[in-house]
């Protein structure tokens, strides 16, 4: 089946450069934030982050309301407040101005927007929309972060010069693996294996199994698998921009069913996409594995393999971004694009709903 559809710029209309704002986004790994003032850009907004004396993080709009100097260019005081580097206006973690040098009156307008934050599993989450709607129970989580029999390991923050929609599409697309990652995550054995998709729930899922095929490079290197294996890829896309890829392999002699994946070498590759601006996305990736749990060398080996694969994605996505800007025709959509098409439609609907509200 083949479709011709409008490019996403038309699908999103005037919202091309907009984002879903009522959502939790990853601002960084916990290890990225020490005690100093630090500017972070998310959804085209600049924020200043810092740790307070008790270790908790705070985040304000990185703009003094007086002369608009970035607060990140100021000074972090010992009591956990931030002093503007221009005229010394000082702000508490909640955004209120607590000092204006030379005057006692503190006008109500002397304040800065504060952003709700949650730090969980060594990941820093920030709510970019209406603070009244910030619900920490809606932050992405999965039991394998702490469950026995699993090991979690954080990787890198990969900067991609591409729109986050294109990056997210790539993360609900098992079909590209055969061609983009032939030496690591894929091989030609999967080229003609159909992709299945389920778009009935909130999470968009695309998947396929490859039976009785040689192991791909990743599992030869990491797990030492030889001979024929059954392998799988399940791509789960959580709106607006989190992807969980459940992939693994097992000897074909085990004849595992789809529900028995835990009996094989199973890995979750997690991608937390942070839209920096319309053409810049940070992909913070990590993995959770069910083998070599106490082997730090195994995690490092996997990091090396992932870096090779994700660099291949980066090259593809940045080239697409350049070509897309000058395209005069609508992109061709084919059968494997069901998940991406639904994803773009839902993003457009959420943006429209937020703007109408």
N, C-alpha and C positions, 0 to 999 in steps of 0.2 A: 504494500500500500504506500502511496506517495501523496503528500500534500504540498500545495503551494500556499504559504501564509504570509501575512504582512510581517515586516521586520519588527523587532521589539520596540523600536522608537515610535512606530505608529501604534502598536498595541498599547503602549503606555501613554501615548499622546503627550500632553504638556508635562506629564509626570516623569519624563525621561530621566531627569537628573534628580528626582526625588527618591526617598527611601522609606521603608517601613520604620517608623520611629517608636511606636509602642511595642517594644521588644527588648529583651536582654541581649546584649552583645558582649563578646569577650574583649576586654581592654588589654589583656595581656596575661602571661603567667605571673603568679605571685612573685617569682624570683626576679621579674623585671622591675619591681618597684622597691627601691631602698628608702632612704630617708629624705633624699633631695627632691626639690620641685621638679616635676617632669611633665612636659607637654605631650599630649596624645591627641591625634585627630581621628574622629569617628564621624561618619555621615556628614563630612564636610564641616564639622564643628570642632573647634579647638578647646580642649579641656586641660586643666592642670591637676595632676595627681600628686599626693604626698602622704606619707605615713605620720600619724599623730604620735604623741609620746607614748600612748598605750599600744601602739602597733597597728591600730586600725587605719584603713585607707580613707581618704577623703578626695572628692573631685568637685571642682568648681569650673564654671565657664572661665576660660583663660583670657579674661578681659577686664581690666579695672574700669568701673563705670565713670570715672572722672575723665581721664584723657585717653582711655582705651589701650594703655600699654598692657601687653601680656603679663599676667601675674607670675607666670613661670620665669620672668626676668627679674622678679623681686627676690625677697629673702624669706626663708622659713625660720620663724622665731622659735625659741625654746619651748614656749607654751603651746606650740602646734598651730599658731595662726600664721597667716601669710601677709607680708608687708609689701605693698606695691613699690617698685623700684623708682618711680617717678616723683611722687609727693608723699609717700609714706602711709597712705590709707591702708588700714589693716583689717583683714577679714578672717572670721572664724570658719570652721569646717562646714557650718550650716549655711554659709553665704552672707551672713549679716556683717556689716561694718562695725568694728568695735573700737576704732580709733581713727580720728582725723587730726593730724598734727595742727596745733594752733587754734582749735575750736572745740567747744564742749558739745555743741549740738550735733547729733547724728541723725540726719534726715532718713526717713523710711526708704527713700529711693536709693540710698547708699547701700546697695546690696548686690550680690552676684548669684546667678543661678547655681544651685547645688544639684548634683546628680545622685540618685540612689545607687548604692554599691552593695555587692555581696561577694565575699571571698569563700570559695568552696572547692575542695579537691585541688588546692593550689592554683586555682583559676580565678581571675578577677572579672566579675560581671558588672556591667553598667547599664542602667535603664536610660534610654535616650529620649523617651517620649514624655507624656503627661505623668508627672510623679504620683498623682492620685491613683493611677492604674498599675503602679509597680507592685507586682505580686511575686515574692521570692519563690513561692511554690511552683511557679511556671518556669523556673530555670531548668535547662536541660540537665538530666542526670540519668545514670544507668547503674544497676546494682553491681556490675562488674568492677566499678571503681574500687570497691572495698571488699568484694566477696572473696572467700577462700578459693584457691585454685586459679586466681587471676593476678597478673602483675601489670600495673599501669606505668607508662613511661612517657614523659613529655619530650617532644622533638623541637623543631625550629619554628621561627616566624618567617614564613616565605612571602616576600613582597612581589606581587604580580601587577604589572601595569596593564590592568584589564578591568572592565566592569564586573562587579560581583555576580551579576546575573549569568554571565558567560562562565565564570568560575564555578558557580553552583550547578549549572547545567552539566558541566564536565563530571560532577560528583553524583550524578544520577544516570550515568551513561556507561554501563559495562562494556558496550561494543567497542569503545575507542581503545580498550586495553590491548587488543590484539595487534593494533597498528602503531600506537604511540609507545608502548612499553614491551617490545618483543623480547628483550633480554632479561627483564625483571619480573613483571607482573602478568605478562601475557605471552601468547605464542600463536602461530598460525593454526594450531589445532582448534581454536575457538572462533575462527573468522566467520563461519557460517552457522554457528549455533544461535538459534533465535533468542531474543531478549524478551522476557515476560515483564509485565508492569501491573502494579496495583495502585490505583489513584482514588480508591474509595474512602480512605480515611484521611486524617490530618497529615500523616506522614506519607510522602510519595516514595514508593519502592519500585526498583527495577532489579531483576536478577536473572541469573542463568547458571546451569551446571554444565561442566565439561567432563564427560565420562571416558575412562580408559584412554588417557592421554599421558604423554610424558610430563613430569613435573616442570613447572616454569622455574626460571632462574632463581627467583626469590626463595622458593622452598627447597631447591637443591642446595643453595648457599646457607640458609638459616637452619633448616630442619634435616638436611642430609637425605632427603627422600630420593630414592632411585626406583626404576621400574615404572609401571603404569599406575596412575593415580586418578581419583575422582576429585575435582576441585570445583569450588563455587565462588560466586561473587553476588552479594546482596547489597545493593546501594539504597540507603535510607536517607531521604532528604527532609529535614525538619525546617519549616519556615521560621524566620526568613533566610537563614544562611548557615545551617549546621548540617553536616553530612556524617553519617556513620556507615562505614563500609565493612561488612562482615565477610571475610574471605578466608579460605583455607584449603587444605588438601588432606587426603587420606588414601592409603593403598587401595587400589580398585578391588582387591580380594576381599576387603571388608564389606563392600556393597552397602555403604551407609545410605540411609534414607535422608531426606531433607531435614527431618526432625532430629537426626543423630549427629549433627555437626560437631558437638562437643567431644565426640570420640576421635576426631581427627585433630590435626594441628590447626587451631582456629585463632584468628586475629581480628580485632576490631581496629580499624584505622579511623580515627576521629579527625575531622576537619572543622575548625571554628573559623568561619570567614568574617572578617571585620572590614566593611566598606570604609575606606579612608576618604575617598572622594569618588566622583563618577568614573574615573579611569584608573583607580588604584585600590587594590584589595590586599589585605594581609591574610594569609592562610596559616593559622597556627595549627600544627598537626601533632598528633600523639598516637600511641597505640596501647591496646590492652591485649595481652596474650595469655594463652592457657598452657604454655610450655616454657621450659628453661626459666622457671620463675625466679630462681635465686642466682641467676647468671648475668652479671652486669655486662659481660662481653657479648652476650646474645643481644641485649638491647642496643649496644653500640653497633653491632653488625647490622641489625635491622635498620638503624638510623642511616647507615651508609647506603643500604639498598634503597630505602625510601628517598633519600636525597637524589639519587640517580633518577628514579622514576618521576619525582615531583618537578625536577628540573626540566624533564621532557614535557610535562604538562605546561609549565611556565612558558617554554618556548612556543608551543602551539597556541596557547591562549593569547599571548602578546602579539603574535602574528595575526591572529583572527581579529583582534581589537583594531589593528592598523587597517586591515583590509575592509573591515565592516564600516569604518568611517567613510570610505569612499565608494561604497557599493551603490550601484544605481538600480539594482533589481532586488526583489524580495528573496530571502534565502529559501532554498528547497528544504522541505521537511519530509522525512521518510518514517517508516514504521517504528524505528527505534526511538523516535522523538516524542513518544506519547508522554512520558514523564516530564521532560523539559517544557513541553507546551502547556501542560497543566500547571506546572510551577510558575511560569511567567504569568499565566492568567490569574492565579491566586495572589501573586504579589501585586499585580495591578489592582485587583479588587480590594486588597487590604489598604493600599495607598489611597484609593478613592474613598474608602470608608472613613479613614482617618481625616482626610481633608474635608469631607462633608461634615464630619462631626465637629 
